Amino acid sequence: MSEEHQPLALLLDDNLMSTMRIEPQLRKMNYRVQTGRAVPETESDSAATQPALVLINLGSRNLNGVSLVQTCRERFLQARIIGFCGHLEVEIRRAAKAAGIDKILTNDQALSNLQQFI
C-alpha cells in the first residue's frame, strides 16, 4: 500500500522514549504517523489530512491530554481517539472518559503491544 493511501495516525506525545516505541508499532499496522505536542492546524478536511486514529499520552505532565481529547473529538469526527497513561492515574482516566475518549490503555499496553489493544 502506498503511503498516500495509508490511514493517518496522529500521535500526541512529548516523551521521546514512548514515541520511539509507539511510532514503529503504528507503521507496522500500516498507518502514516504524524507526531506532535499539539493538535495540528489543517487547512483541508480531505481524508489524507484527517487522522483515522489519534493516540494521546494522557499521563504527560506537559500536555493537557484531556483538553486534547476534547479538541480532537471536535475536529476529527471520524477518528478513533485512544489515550494511554499509568494504571494508577485514576483522575486522568475519569476526566478523559468524560471528555469522550474512545479507549484508554495502560502505558504497558501502548508501549509493548499496541496492535493487540486497538
Backbone bond lengths (Angstrom), bond angles and torsions (degrees), N, CA, C in turn:
res aa  C-N    CA-C-N  psi(-1)  N-CA   C-N-CA  omega(-1)  CA-C   N-CA-C  phi
1 M - - - 1.456 - - 1.522 107.34 -
2 S 1.338 115.98 127.99 1.456 118.77 178.84 1.519 109.84 -69.49
3 E 1.331 114.57 151.91 1.463 119.48 -175.50 1.520 112.12 -58.02
4 E 1.317 117.52 -36.09 1.467 119.94 -178.20 1.524 112.82 -66.60
5 H 1.341 117.11 -18.95 1.460 120.68 178.72 1.523 112.84 -99.60
6 Q 1.311 116.88 -0.59 1.452 120.05 178.33 1.523 109.33 -80.10
7 P 1.328 117.70 144.49 1.468 119.33 175.14 1.526 109.68 -67.39
8 L 1.314 115.61 152.47 1.450 122.38 -178.92 1.522 110.70 -92.58
9 A 1.325 116.22 133.37 1.464 122.58 171.62 1.522 107.04 -113.50
10 L 1.315 115.76 126.95 1.458 122.28 177.41 1.525 107.77 -101.66
11 L 1.336 116.11 118.07 1.459 121.85 179.34 1.528 107.41 -105.67
12 L 1.323 116.61 114.82 1.461 121.78 178.89 1.522 107.83 -103.75
13 D 1.334 114.47 102.88 1.456 120.71 -173.10 1.519 108.70 -158.58
14 D 1.319 116.72 140.65 1.460 120.93 178.29 1.529 111.73 -112.60
15 N 1.319 116.66 11.99 1.456 121.38 -178.37 1.526 109.27 -105.53
16 L 1.323 116.41 113.16 1.456 121.29 -176.71 1.523 112.30 -59.54
17 M 1.314 116.99 -38.99 1.467 119.37 -177.96 1.537 111.68 -65.69
18 S 1.310 117.05 -41.95 1.465 117.95 -179.74 1.529 111.07 -73.25
19 T 1.324 118.23 -37.14 1.469 118.49 178.44 1.521 110.95 -64.39
20 M 1.341 116.77 -35.74 1.468 120.21 179.16 1.527 111.83 -66.89
21 R 1.317 117.50 -22.48 1.461 120.60 178.36 1.525 112.41 -94.14
22 I 1.319 117.27 -29.18 1.463 120.47 -176.48 1.527 112.41 -86.44
23 E 1.321 117.64 -42.67 1.473 120.23 -177.70 1.530 113.31 -52.72
24 P 1.344 119.06 -48.79 1.476 118.18 179.33 1.524 113.15 -62.10
25 Q 1.322 116.74 -34.16 1.466 119.39 178.41 1.529 110.57 -64.83
26 L 1.336 116.60 -42.22 1.463 120.24 179.12 1.529 110.73 -64.92
27 R 1.331 116.85 -41.59 1.475 120.17 178.22 1.523 111.14 -63.33
28 K 1.322 116.06 -37.90 1.466 120.45 178.09 1.528 110.82 -63.64
29 M 1.333 116.61 -27.31 1.466 121.65 177.46 1.532 111.40 -88.78
30 N 1.342 116.39 13.95 1.472 124.52 176.58 1.520 114.81 68.35
31 Y 1.329 116.66 32.91 1.457 121.02 172.01 1.520 109.35 -98.06
32 R 1.314 116.13 145.43 1.463 121.31 161.70 1.520 104.25 -79.95
33 V 1.305 118.04 138.43 1.463 120.60 -174.44 1.517 110.36 -115.51
34 Q 1.312 114.69 130.20 1.463 122.29 172.23 1.523 106.32 -121.04
35 T 1.326 116.45 120.14 1.461 121.40 -177.88 1.515 109.84 -110.81
36 G 1.316 116.14 138.70 1.453 120.40 178.58 1.511 111.31 -160.55
37 R 1.331 113.67 -179.87 1.470 121.10 179.30 1.521 111.60 -108.33
38 A 1.316 116.28 -2.57 1.465 121.81 -179.47 1.523 108.27 -148.29
39 V 1.307 116.05 161.48 1.463 121.00 176.77 1.522 107.50 -69.38
40 P 1.330 117.54 122.77 1.467 119.80 -177.49 1.523 111.67 -70.05
41 E 1.316 114.48 148.99 1.458 120.47 173.38 1.519 107.54 -79.10
42 T 1.315 117.02 129.81 1.457 120.53 176.86 1.513 108.87 -119.07
43 E 1.307 114.74 140.20 1.461 120.11 179.50 1.517 111.61 -95.35
44 S 1.299 116.03 -5.91 1.447 120.46 -174.58 1.521 109.96 -134.79
45 D 1.301 115.76 150.65 1.454 120.70 174.73 1.520 111.28 -102.93
46 S 1.343 116.57 21.00 1.460 119.88 -178.62 1.524 109.20 -68.54
47 A 1.305 115.12 157.33 1.466 120.56 -179.73 1.519 111.23 -60.18
48 A 1.312 118.09 -29.01 1.465 121.35 -178.63 1.523 112.36 -68.48
49 T 1.324 117.92 -26.82 1.464 120.47 -177.88 1.525 112.99 -104.48
50 Q 1.303 116.87 -9.16 1.467 121.12 179.86 1.523 109.21 -96.71
51 P 1.330 117.56 123.97 1.459 118.50 -179.67 1.523 112.22 -71.44
52 A 1.319 114.34 144.68 1.460 120.91 171.99 1.525 109.70 -85.53
53 L 1.341 115.24 -25.48 1.453 122.29 -177.58 1.529 108.69 -138.49
54 V 1.325 115.99 134.80 1.466 121.71 172.54 1.517 106.40 -121.56
55 L 1.324 115.38 126.40 1.464 121.59 179.69 1.527 107.49 -118.61
56 I 1.336 116.79 122.32 1.465 122.18 -172.71 1.529 110.44 -120.28
57 N 1.332 115.32 131.80 1.462 120.83 173.18 1.527 107.12 -79.83
58 L 1.310 116.36 93.25 1.459 122.01 -178.32 1.523 112.31 -69.26
59 G 1.307 117.11 -24.18 1.449 121.51 -176.57 1.518 114.37 -83.88
60 S 1.319 117.93 -4.42 1.459 120.50 179.95 1.519 110.23 -64.35
61 R 1.310 115.95 135.34 1.470 120.77 178.02 1.515 111.85 -79.19
62 N 1.340 117.64 -19.10 1.465 120.98 -177.53 1.521 113.69 -96.29
63 L 1.319 116.83 -24.80 1.466 120.78 176.94 1.523 107.29 -94.44
64 N 1.291 116.68 146.59 1.464 119.28 171.87 1.524 106.23 -98.15
65 G 1.332 114.20 86.12 1.457 120.35 -172.77 1.514 114.61 -58.24
66 V 1.320 117.19 -37.16 1.462 120.02 -178.83 1.527 110.38 -66.13
67 S 1.314 118.05 -41.49 1.469 119.31 177.78 1.529 110.39 -68.37
68 L 1.334 117.23 -31.32 1.466 120.07 175.77 1.527 110.33 -65.39
69 V 1.324 116.85 -37.76 1.470 120.52 176.59 1.523 109.33 -59.70
70 Q 1.319 116.80 -48.14 1.470 120.95 -178.82 1.521 111.47 -61.63
71 T 1.329 116.65 -45.15 1.463 120.76 -179.94 1.520 111.14 -62.76
72 C 1.327 116.65 -45.52 1.466 120.53 179.85 1.521 111.37 -65.35
73 R 1.310 117.42 -38.37 1.469 121.35 178.90 1.532 109.81 -60.81
74 E 1.330 116.99 -39.06 1.465 121.73 -179.94 1.527 112.58 -75.24
75 R 1.329 117.82 -38.32 1.462 121.34 -173.12 1.519 114.25 -88.81
76 F 1.318 116.71 -34.28 1.462 120.92 -174.69 1.522 109.35 -116.32
77 L 1.313 115.48 78.21 1.461 121.64 -171.54 1.520 113.69 -60.91
78 Q 1.324 117.19 -32.10 1.469 120.63 -176.70 1.521 113.38 -91.91
79 A 1.327 118.24 -8.28 1.459 121.45 -174.03 1.524 112.01 -77.09
80 R 1.294 114.41 146.95 1.462 121.53 169.77 1.520 105.99 -88.62
81 I 1.322 117.42 126.86 1.458 121.93 -175.85 1.519 108.77 -110.77
82 I 1.333 114.29 119.08 1.457 121.64 -176.99 1.519 108.30 -125.10
83 G 1.305 116.31 138.03 1.454 121.19 177.28 1.511 110.89 -119.59
84 F 1.328 114.98 162.69 1.455 119.47 174.25 1.518 109.57 -140.93
85 C 1.336 114.63 146.20 1.461 121.68 178.11 1.515 107.99 -165.65
86 G 1.307 116.08 177.04 1.448 120.63 178.42 1.525 111.48 -64.06
87 H 1.313 116.93 148.56 1.467 120.07 -176.22 1.526 112.44 -68.09
88 L 1.326 118.35 -17.44 1.463 120.74 179.19 1.533 113.17 -93.50
89 E 1.308 117.65 -0.78 1.464 120.89 -179.01 1.536 109.96 -84.72
90 V 1.314 114.64 67.95 1.461 123.24 -171.76 1.535 111.65 -64.07
91 E 1.311 118.33 -44.39 1.471 120.94 -178.60 1.521 111.39 -63.52
92 I 1.325 116.87 -40.68 1.471 120.34 177.34 1.516 109.94 -62.85
93 R 1.313 117.01 -42.47 1.469 121.24 179.42 1.536 111.03 -62.25
94 R 1.327 116.56 -44.23 1.475 120.06 179.23 1.524 111.01 -62.49
95 A 1.326 116.65 -45.37 1.462 120.89 -178.78 1.531 110.86 -64.55
96 A 1.321 117.43 -39.30 1.465 120.73 179.11 1.530 110.88 -65.87
97 K 1.327 116.43 -39.64 1.468 119.70 177.21 1.527 110.28 -63.91
98 A 1.312 116.55 -41.73 1.466 120.26 178.55 1.519 111.42 -64.88
99 A 1.335 117.03 -28.94 1.468 121.54 -179.97 1.527 112.38 -80.45
100 G 1.317 117.21 -7.39 1.462 120.18 175.10 1.515 115.83 99.78
101 I 1.322 117.45 21.88 1.467 119.79 178.39 1.527 109.47 -65.17
102 D 1.322 116.47 147.37 1.461 120.45 -179.39 1.523 112.82 -80.20
103 K 1.345 115.88 -37.37 1.462 119.22 -176.85 1.525 108.80 -158.00
104 I 1.335 115.52 147.61 1.464 121.28 176.59 1.520 108.45 -123.88
105 L 1.320 115.32 128.73 1.455 122.49 178.31 1.520 109.82 -109.12
106 T 1.310 116.02 158.64 1.454 119.26 170.26 1.529 107.49 -78.52
107 N 1.319 115.99 163.07 1.465 119.59 176.94 1.517 110.55 -56.70
108 D 1.318 117.08 -43.53 1.461 120.81 -178.72 1.526 111.82 -60.82
109 Q 1.318 117.13 -42.19 1.466 119.88 178.92 1.520 111.05 -62.77
110 A 1.323 116.89 -43.38 1.465 120.73 -178.08 1.525 111.93 -70.20
111 L 1.307 116.46 -37.96 1.468 119.83 -173.64 1.516 113.62 -84.15
112 S 1.321 117.71 -25.43 1.459 118.22 -173.19 1.521 115.06 -106.69
113 N 1.328 118.56 -36.52 1.465 119.72 -177.46 1.523 109.84 -151.25
114 L 1.294 115.53 63.60 1.467 122.46 -175.59 1.525 112.11 -56.49
115 Q 1.313 117.04 -44.23 1.463 120.67 -175.96 1.522 112.19 -57.05
116 Q 1.300 117.34 -36.26 1.462 121.29 -178.73 1.521 111.89 -64.63
117 F 1.330 116.96 -29.28 1.457 120.52 -171.92 1.527 114.77 -103.34
118 I 1.326 117.01 -9.02 1.460 117.31 176.10 1.505 108.47 -115.10
